Amino acid sequence: MDCKLLADNIIGNVEKVIYGKNRQIRLVLTAMLAGGHVLLDDIPGTGKTSLAKALAKSISGDVRRIQFTPDLLPSDITGINYFDQKTTDFIFRRGP
């Protein structure tokens, strides 16, 4: 399937749920296709979670939300290498 056709199909699926946010949908999809991460930042009630869920459903993905707290460390999100004394090896524990 043509890449543009695939992208247009995904955008069409998301636009069935999210109205009036074509630019944001295209930017999020572009970032994902480029292998990047996306941080949706806006005031409450503007459809950030709905956009993420609709896009994830369109690509058979999943959505995970992170509740930021004062004691949250960067390694809690990105993951961490820790030393396992039993195997004497480093093991990577993924974040959410």
Residue pairs with C-beta under 8 A, 6 or more apart in sequence:
7 29
7 33
10 29
10 55
10 58
10 59
11 22
11 25
11 26
11 29
13 54
13 57
13 58
14 25
14 29
14 51
14 54
14 55
14 58
15 22
15 25
16 54
17 50
17 54
18 25
18 47
18 50
18 51
18 54
21 47
21 51
24 51
25 51
25 55
28 38
28 40
28 51
28 55
29 55
31 37
31 38
32 38
32 55
32 59
40 48
40 51
40 52
41 48
42 48
49 63
49 65
52 63
53 63
55 61
56 62
56 63
64 96
66 72
66 77
66 96
75 95
76 95
77 95
77 96
78 95
79 92
79 93
79 94
79 95
80 92
80 93
80 95
81 90
81 91
81 92
81 93
82 90
82 91
82 93
83 89
83 90
83 91
84 90
84 91
